[in-house]
Amino acid sequence: MAGIGLYGVYYSKATIADGIVTKYAGIQQMGKAISASFEQTEGDNNPLYANNAIAENNASSGSGGTLTLTLDKLTQSAFADLFGLTSKTSAVTVGTEAVSGTGFDIDGSEQAAPVGVAFIKWHQEGDQRNKHEVVLFRNVTFKMPNIEGQTMGDTIEWQTPEIEGTVVGADGTNPWYMTRVFPTQAAAVQFITDQFAAPTP
C-alpha cells in the first residue's frame, strides 16, 4: 500500500498506575494533521559467538521512541491537557468596549500529562483509495513546542506548530503501539473512539 495522506490527530488523557495505562478519558482532537513521524528506539542485538561465528542471538524489536507531530494548530484545550495548564481569561477596555482574551500562565511547576495519541494514514492499493490505517500509541508525554513568529511579506508563510513527545514502550501488560487497517475512515475513527473510551460512570 502506498501512503497518500494523513488525518487526525486524536488524543486522550491517560490514567497511569504503577507505570501501566489503566484508563482513558474519551477521545479529543489535538488539531488537524500536517505530518507525523515516529523514530523507534533501537532494539537490542546481543549475539553469542562460538567457533568464530554467531551461535545464538538474543534480539528484540525495540520499544518506545520519539513521536513528532506537525498540526495546523494546537487547540487551547489540547494545550491545557498536554501540559497540565488551566485556561485564564483577562479583560481589557478598548475605548469604551470591554474585550476578553484567553491564554495561559506558566510558572514552571507544570507537569506534562501522559496521553494516548492516534492518527489515520490514508493508503492507495492499485487504483483504490480505500485503506485507512490507524496508528495508535498508548502512552506519550509531550514537551512544550517552541515559540516562533514571522512577519508577513508579499506572500504568507504558514507557521504551524510542531510538538515532540516521548512514547513509552512495553509495560509488560498492554501493547504500547497498535495499527489497524479499515476500508473506511469512519470505521478507523470509531476504532480510535473505542480505544479511548472514557469509563462508564
Phi and psi in degrees as GROMACS dihedral restraints (atoms count N, CA, C in turn):
[ dihedral_restraints ]
;  ai    aj    ak    al  type     phi  dphi    fc
    3     4     5     6     1   -97.2    20    10
    4     5     6     7     1   134.0    20    10
    6     7     8     9     1   -74.7    20    10
    7     8     9    10     1   137.3    20    10
    9    10    11    12     1  -131.7    20    10
   10    11    12    13     1    -3.9    20    10
   12    13    14    15     1  -175.6    20    10
   13    14    15    16     1   176.8    20    10
   15    16    17    18     1  -145.1    20    10
   16    17    18    19     1   138.9    20    10
   18    19    20    21     1  -139.4    20    10
   19    20    21    22     1   141.8    20    10
   21    22    23    24     1   134.7    20    10
   22    23    24    25     1  -151.9    20    10
   24    25    26    27     1  -107.2    20    10
   25    26    27    28     1   142.5    20    10
   27    28    29    30     1  -108.5    20    10
   28    29    30    31     1   154.1    20    10
   30    31    32    33     1  -148.5    20    10
   31    32    33    34     1   165.3    20    10
   33    34    35    36     1  -150.4    20    10
   34    35    36    37     1   132.2    20    10
   36    37    38    39     1   -63.5    20    10
   37    38    39    40     1   134.1    20    10
   39    40    41    42     1  -106.9    20    10
   40    41    42    43     1   144.9    20    10
   42    43    44    45     1  -100.1    20    10
   43    44    45    46     1   126.4    20    10
   45    46    47    48     1  -112.9    20    10
   46    47    48    49     1   131.4    20    10
   48    49    50    51     1  -132.6    20    10
   49    50    51    52     1   121.7    20    10
   51    52    53    54     1    55.4    20    10
   52    53    54    55     1    38.6    20    10
   54    55    56    57     1    78.9    20    10
   55    56    57    58     1     6.6    20    10
   57    58    59    60     1  -119.3    20    10
   58    59    60    61     1   135.7    20    10
   60    61    62    63     1   -69.4    20    10
   61    62    63    64     1   121.4    20    10
   63    64    65    66     1  -104.3    20    10
   64    65    66    67     1   -25.2    20    10
   66    67    68    69     1  -166.7    20    10
   67    68    69    70     1   164.1    20    10
   69    70    71    72     1  -118.6    20    10
   70    71    72    73     1   169.3    20    10
   72    73    74    75     1  -109.2    20    10
   73    74    75    76     1    16.6    20    10
   75    76    77    78     1    99.7    20    10
   76    77    78    79     1   154.6    20    10
   78    79    80    81     1   -76.4    20    10
   79    80    81    82     1   138.2    20    10
   81    82    83    84     1  -135.3    20    10
   82    83    84    85     1   157.2    20    10
   84    85    86    87     1  -103.7    20    10
   85    86    87    88     1   125.8    20    10
   87    88    89    90     1   -77.1    20    10
   88    89    90    91     1   -34.3    20    10
   90    91    92    93     1   163.7    20    10
   91    92    93    94     1   177.3    20    10
   93    94    95    96     1   -86.0    20    10
   94    95    96    97     1   138.1    20    10
   96    97    98    99     1   -77.4    20    10
   97    98    99   100     1   133.4    20    10
   99   100   101   102     1  -108.4    20    10
  100   101   102   103     1   -48.7    20    10
  102   103   104   105     1  -153.6    20    10
  103   104   105   106     1   156.7    20    10
  105   106   107   108     1  -145.6    20    10
  106   107   108   109     1   137.2    20    10
  108   109   110   111     1  -142.9    20    10
  109   110   111   112     1   145.9    20    10
  111   112   113   114     1  -132.2    20    10
  112   113   114   115     1   127.1    20    10
  114   115   116   117     1  -112.5    20    10
  115   116   117   118     1   111.6    20    10
  117   118   119   120     1   -79.3    20    10
  118   119   120   121     1   145.5    20    10
  120   121   122   123     1   -62.9    20    10
  121   122   123   124     1   134.6    20    10
  123   124   125   126     1   -65.4    20    10
  124   125   126   127     1   140.7    20    10
  126   127   128   129     1   -74.9    20    10
  127   128   129   130     1   167.1    20    10
  129   130   131   132     1   -80.6    20    10
  130   131   132   133     1   148.3    20    10
  132   133   134   135     1  -140.2    20    10
  133   134   135   136     1   105.5    20    10
  135   136   137   138     1  -127.5    20    10
  136   137   138   139     1    81.0    20    10
  138   139   140   141     1   -78.5    20    10
  139   140   141   142     1   148.3    20    10
  141   142   143   144     1  -103.9    20    10
  142   143   144   145     1   120.4    20    10
  144   145   146   147     1   -94.6    20    10
  145   146   147   148     1   134.9    20    10
  147   148   149   150     1  -146.9    20    10
  148   149   150   151     1   138.4    20    10
  150   151   152   153     1    53.1    20    10
  151   152   153   154     1    42.0    20    10
  153   154   155   156     1    63.3    20    10
  154   155   156   157     1    26.2    20    10
  156   157   158   159     1  -150.0    20    10
  157   158   159   160     1   166.0    20    10
  159   160   161   162     1   -76.9    20    10
  160   161   162   163     1   116.4    20    10
  162   163   164   165     1   -93.2    20    10
  163   164   165   166     1   -37.3    20    10
  165   166   167   168     1  -141.4    20    10
  166   167   168   169     1   155.7    20    10
  168   169   170   171     1  -145.1    20    10
  169   170   171   172     1   127.7    20    10
  171   172   173   174     1  -103.7    20    10
  172   173   174   175     1    99.1    20    10
  174   175   176   177     1  -121.1    20    10
  175   176   177   178     1   146.6    20    10
  177   178   179   180     1  -127.1    20    10
  178   179   180   181     1   163.3    20    10
  180   181   182   183     1   -85.4    20    10
  181   182   183   184     1    -1.6    20    10
  183   184   185   186     1    89.1    20    10
  184   185   186   187     1   164.3    20    10
  186   187   188   189     1  -156.3    20    10
  187   188   189   190     1   131.0    20    10
  189   190   191   192     1    76.7    20    10
  190   191   192   193     1  -175.6    20    10
  192   193   194   195     1   156.9    20    10
  193   194   195   196     1  -152.0    20    10
  195   196   197   198     1  -122.9    20    10
  196   197   198   199     1   127.7    20    10
  198   199   200   201     1  -109.6    20    10
  199   200   201   202     1   128.0    20    10
  201   202   203   204     1  -120.6    20    10
  202   203   204   205     1   125.9    20    10
  204   205   206   207     1  -122.4    20    10
  205   206   207   208     1   137.8    20    10
  207   208   209   210     1  -115.4    20    10
  208   209   210   211     1   127.5    20    10
  210   211   212   213     1  -120.5    20    10
  211   212   213   214     1   162.2    20    10
  213   214   215   216     1   -67.1    20    10
  214   215   216   217     1   -35.8    20    10
  216   217   218   219     1  -162.9    20    10
  217   218   219   220     1   157.2    20    10
  219   220   221   222     1  -102.1    20    10
  220   221   222   223     1   113.9    20    10
  222   223   224   225     1   -60.8    20    10
  223   224   225   226     1   153.8    20    10
  225   226   227   228     1   -62.0    20    10
  226   227   228   229     1   -39.3    20    10
  228   229   230   231     1   -66.5    20    10
  229   230   231   232     1   -38.1    20    10
  231   232   233   234     1   -67.2    20    10
  232   233   234   235     1   -41.5    20    10
  234   235   236   237     1   -57.9    20    10
  235   236   237   238     1   -44.3    20    10
  237   238   239   240     1   -63.5    20    10
  238   239   240   241     1   -45.1    20    10
  240   241   242   243     1   -64.8    20    10
  241   242   243   244     1   -43.3    20    10
  243   244   245   246     1   -68.4    20    10
  244   245   246   247     1   -34.5    20    10
  246   247   248   249     1  -117.1    20    10
  247   248   249   250     1    15.4    20    10
  249   250   251   252     1    65.3    20    10
  250   251   252   253     1    42.7    20    10
  252   253   254   255     1  -111.6    20    10
  253   254   255   256     1   162.7    20    10
  255   256   257   258     1  -119.6    20    10
  256   257   258   259     1   129.3    20    10
  258   259   260   261     1   -64.8    20    10
  259   260   261   262     1   137.8    20    10
  261   262   263   264     1  -116.4    20    10
  262   263   264   265     1   147.9    20    10
  264   265   266   267     1  -121.4    20    10
  265   266   267   268     1   133.2    20    10
  267   268   269   270     1  -125.8    20    10
  268   269   270   271     1   141.5    20    10
  270   271   272   273     1  -114.6    20    10
  271   272   273   274     1   138.6    20    10
  273   274   275   276     1  -130.1    20    10
  274   275   276   277     1   163.3    20    10
  276   277   278   279     1  -113.6    20    10
  277   278   279   280     1   121.2    20    10
  279   280   281   282     1  -109.5    20    10
  280   281   282   283     1   108.2    20    10
  282   283   284   285     1    67.7    20    10
  283   284   285   286     1  -111.8    20    10
  285   286   287   288     1  -114.7    20    10
  286   287   288   289     1     5.3    20    10
  288   289   290   291     1  -100.7    20    10
  289   290   291   292     1   130.9    20    10
  291   292   293   294     1   -83.3    20    10
  292   293   294   295     1   129.2    20    10
  294   295   296   297     1  -128.4    20    10
  295   296   297   298     1   132.6    20    10
  297   298   299   300     1  -106.6    20    10
  298   299   300   301     1   145.7    20    10
  300   301   302   303     1  -130.7    20    10
  301   302   303   304     1   150.5    20    10
  303   304   305   306     1  -120.6    20    10
  304   305   306   307     1   152.4    20    10
  306   307   308   309     1   178.7    20    10
  307   308   309   310     1  -151.8    20    10
  309   310   311   312     1  -138.5    20    10
  310   311   312   313     1   147.8    20    10
  312   313   314   315     1  -104.8    20    10
  313   314   315   316     1   129.2    20    10
  315   316   317   318     1  -122.3    20    10
  316   317   318   319     1   119.5    20    10
  318   319   320   321     1  -113.6    20    10
  319   320   321   322     1     1.2    20    10
  321   322   323   324     1    95.3    20    10
  322   323   324   325     1    -6.7    20    10
  324   325   326   327     1   -93.3    20    10
  325   326   327   328     1    -1.6    20    10
  327   328   329   330     1   -67.4    20    10
  328   329   330   331     1   151.1    20    10
  330   331   332   333     1  -123.0    20    10
  331   332   333   334     1   121.7    20    10
  333   334   335   336     1   -61.4    20    10
  334   335   336   337     1   141.7    20    10
  336   337   338   339     1   -99.6    20    10
  337   338   339   340     1   140.2    20    10
  339   340   341   342     1   -70.9    20    10
  340   341   342   343     1   139.3    20    10
  342   343   344   345     1  -138.7    20    10
  343   344   345   346     1   154.1    20    10
  345   346   347   348     1   -85.4    20    10
  346   347   348   349     1   144.3    20    10
  348   349   350   351     1  -132.6    20    10
  349   350   351   352     1   138.2    20    10
  351   352   353   354     1  -147.0    20    10
  352   353   354   355     1   148.9    20    10
  354   355   356   357     1  -146.0    20    10
  355   356   357   358     1   171.9    20    10
  357   358   359   360     1  -122.1    20    10
  358   359   360   361     1   124.4    20    10
  360   361   362   363     1   -96.3    20    10
  361   362   363   364     1   128.4    20    10
  363   364   365   366     1   -87.3    20    10
  364   365   366   367     1   142.2    20    10
  366   367   368   369     1  -133.0    20    10
  367   368   369   370     1   155.0    20    10
  369   370   371   372     1  -120.4    20    10
  370   371   372   373     1   135.0    20    10
  372   373   374   375     1  -127.8    20    10
  373   374   375   376     1   118.4    20    10
  375   376   377   378     1    65.6    20    10
  376   377   378   379     1  -127.7    20    10
  378   379   380   381     1  -105.8    20    10
  379   380   381   382     1    17.0    20    10
  381   382   383   384     1  -108.1    20    10
  382   383   384   385     1   126.1    20    10
  384   385   386   387     1  -100.5    20    10
  385   386   387   388     1    68.4    20    10
  387   388   389   390     1  -133.7    20    10
  388   389   390   391     1    31.1    20    10
  390   391   392   393     1  -119.2    20    10
  391   392   393   394     1   123.4    20    10
  393   394   395   396     1  -125.6    20    10
  394   395   396   397     1   105.9    20    10
  396   397   398   399     1   -97.8    20    10
  397   398   399   400     1   117.9    20    10
  399   400   401   402     1   -78.4    20    10
  400   401   402   403     1   132.2    20    10
  402   403   404   405     1  -118.2    20    10
  403   404   405   406     1   118.5    20    10
  405   406   407   408     1  -131.4    20    10
  406   407   408   409     1   129.1    20    10
  408   409   410   411     1  -112.4    20    10
  409   410   411   412     1   129.4    20    10
  411   412   413   414     1   -78.3    20    10
  412   413   414   415     1   -26.9    20    10
  414   415   416   417     1  -147.6    20    10
  415   416   417   418     1   106.1    20    10
  417   418   419   420     1  -131.2    20    10
  418   419   420   421     1   138.8    20    10
  420   421   422   423     1  -123.1    20    10
  421   422   423   424     1   124.4    20    10
  423   424   425   426     1   -98.9    20    10
  424   425   426   427     1   152.0    20    10
  426   427   428   429     1  -101.1    20    10
  427   428   429   430     1   154.4    20    10
  429   430   431   432     1   -61.2    20    10
  430   431   432   433     1   140.3    20    10
  432   433   434   435     1   -71.8    20    10
  433   434   435   436     1   157.7    20    10
  435   436   437   438     1   -67.3    20    10
  436   437   438   439     1   154.6    20    10
  438   439   440   441     1  -100.2    20    10
  439   440   441   442     1   122.1    20    10
  441   442   443   444     1  -134.2    20    10
  442   443   444   445     1   150.7    20    10
  444   445   446   447     1  -156.9    20    10
  445   446   447   448     1   155.6    20    10
  447   448   449   450     1  -152.1    20    10
  448   449   450   451     1   138.8    20    10
  450   451   452   453     1   -67.0    20    10
  451   452   453   454     1   154.6    20    10
  453   454   455   456     1   -80.2    20    10
  454   455   456   457     1   144.2    20    10
  456   457   458   459     1  -119.0    20    10
  457   458   459   460     1  -146.1    20    10
  459   460   461   462     1   -66.0    20    10
  460   461   462   463     1   -28.8    20    10
  462   463   464   465     1  -127.0    20    10
  463   464   465   466     1   157.9    20    10
  465   466   467   468     1   -88.0    20    10
  466   467   468   469     1   129.4    20    10
  468   469   470   471     1  -103.6    20    10
  469   470   471   472     1   111.8    20    10
  471   472   473   474     1   -63.0    20    10
  472   473   474   475     1   134.7    20    10
  474   475   476   477     1  -114.4    20    10
  475   476   477   478     1   108.8    20    10
  477   478   479   480     1  -118.5    20    10
  478   479   480   481     1   141.7    20    10
  480   481   482   483     1   -74.5    20    10
  481   482   483   484     1   142.1    20    10
  483   484   485   486     1  -119.3    20    10
  484   485   486   487     1   129.1    20    10
  486   487   488   489     1  -122.9    20    10
  487   488   489   490     1   146.7    20    10
  489   490   491   492     1  -123.2    20    10
  490   491   492   493     1   134.2    20    10
  492   493   494   495     1  -131.6    20    10
  493   494   495   496     1   155.1    20    10
  495   496   497   498     1   -94.8    20    10
  496   497   498   499     1   122.0    20    10
  498   499   500   501     1   -91.1    20    10
  499   500   501   502     1   121.5    20    10
  501   502   503   504     1   -76.6    20    10
  502   503   504   505     1   136.1    20    10
  504   505   506   507     1   -85.7    20    10
  505   506   507   508     1  -153.5    20    10
  507   508   509   510     1   -57.5    20    10
  508   509   510   511     1   135.4    20    10
  510   511   512   513     1  -110.2    20    10
  511   512   513   514     1     5.3    20    10
  513   514   515   516     1    83.6    20    10
  514   515   516   517     1    -1.2    20    10
  516   517   518   519     1  -125.8    20    10
  517   518   519   520     1   -56.1    20    10
  519   520   521   522     1  -111.1    20    10
  520   521   522   523     1   156.3    20    10
  522   523   524   525     1   -65.7    20    10
  523   524   525   526     1   135.8    20    10
  525   526   527   528     1   -84.1    20    10
  526   527   528   529     1   -16.1    20    10
  528   529   530   531     1  -146.0    20    10
  529   530   531   532     1   134.8    20    10
  531   532   533   534     1  -134.2    20    10
  532   533   534   535     1   146.8    20    10
  534   535   536   537     1  -135.0    20    10
  535   536   537   538     1   145.1    20    10
  537   538   539   540     1  -146.0    20    10
  538   539   540   541     1   140.4    20    10
  540   541   542   543     1  -109.8    20    10
  541   542   543   544     1   126.6    20    10
  543   544   545   546     1  -121.3    20    10
  544   545   546   547     1   156.1    20    10
  546   547   548   549     1   -78.2    20    10
  547   548   549   550     1   -14.8    20    10
  549   550   551   552     1  -133.8    20    10
  550   551   552   553     1   153.9    20    10
  552   553   554   555     1   -67.5    20    10
  553   554   555   556     1   -36.8    20    10
  555   556   557   558     1   -59.4    20    10
  556   557   558   559     1   -40.5    20    10
  558   559   560   561     1   -67.6    20    10
  559   560   561   562     1   -38.0    20    10
  561   562   563   564     1   -64.2    20    10
  562   563   564   565     1   -43.4    20    10
  564   565   566   567     1   -64.2    20    10
  565   566   567   568     1   -38.7    20    10
  567   568   569   570     1   -65.2    20    10
  568   569   570   571     1   -37.1    20    10
  570   571   572   573     1   -61.2    20    10
  571   572   573   574     1   -44.9    20    10
  573   574   575   576     1   -63.0    20    10
  574   575   576   577     1   -43.8    20    10
  576   577   578   579     1   -58.0    20    10
  577   578   579   580     1   -43.5    20    10
  579   580   581   582     1   -64.2    20    10
  580   581   582   583     1   -41.3    20    10
  582   583   584   585     1   -66.2    20    10
  583   584   585   586     1   -35.1    20    10
  585   586   587   588     1   -98.2    20    10
  586   587   588   589     1    15.5    20    10
  588   589   590   591     1   -59.6    20    10
  589   590   591   592     1   135.9    20    10
  591   592   593   594     1   -73.7    20    10
  592   593   594   595     1   150.1    20    10
  594   595   596   597     1   -64.5    20    10
  595   596   597   598     1   146.9    20    10
  597   598   599   600     1   -70.5    20    10
  598   599   600   601     1   128.0    20    10
